[in-house]
Amino acid sequence: MLNFFKKSKKKRHPQLTDLDQNLLAVGDQVESLRYDLGLCEIVEKESEIFYRSLASGEEVNWLLMIDAATEYQKVRKVEALTKNNKKNP
């Protein structure tokens, strides 16, 4: 009966997924749709994930890039962009 009142669920972070629902991983290159970062690389530093701009070197924590409505990242994977462009000339 006492176990009924205990919270057993841990709060989990949203999955690293771009707006097109492609899974993202450290090392992927993406196009940022926020903070004028342009093309970025996903890097891990001190057990945190950041988007590092290839142009300026600026880093933004991945939690700041979450779209509140969809819980996806406000980025597009660069590979996904090239595949979509080949399908729709």
C-alpha positions, -999 to +999 in steps of 0.1 A: +000+000+000+029+024+007+043+018-028+012+034-042+023+069-032+058+066-043+068+083-076+087+057-096+089+075-129+120+094-137+118+126-157+134+119-190+147+143-216+132+145-251+150+124-277+175+141-299+154+143-331+153+169-358+121+185-372+119+158-399+120+131-371+155+120-381+175+107-351+206+128-343+239+117-327+271+133-317+292+142-347+262+148-370+261+181-390+228+200-389+213+233-400+202+254-370+169+271-372+175+292-341+201+317-328+216+323-363+241+295-359+239+283-395+256+249-401+265+232-368+281+201-355+267+182-325+294+178-299+296+163-264+315+182-237+315+174-200+286+149-205+264+176-220+254+179-257+259+212-276+255+225-311+287+242-322+285+266-351+309+258-379+312+295-389+315+312-355+324+284-330+295+295-308+280+267-287+244+263-276+231+237-253+207+212-270+180+218-244+176+254-257+169+240-292+138+221-283+105+231-300+079+233-273+050+222-296+067+190-310+096+183-285+118+179-316+150+199-320+148+231-341+174+218-365+175+199-398+201+171-404+223+180-433+221+145-448+183+147-447+184+180-466+204+166-494+182+135-497+150+157-499+166+179-525+174+150-547+138+137-545+124+171-554+145+188-580 
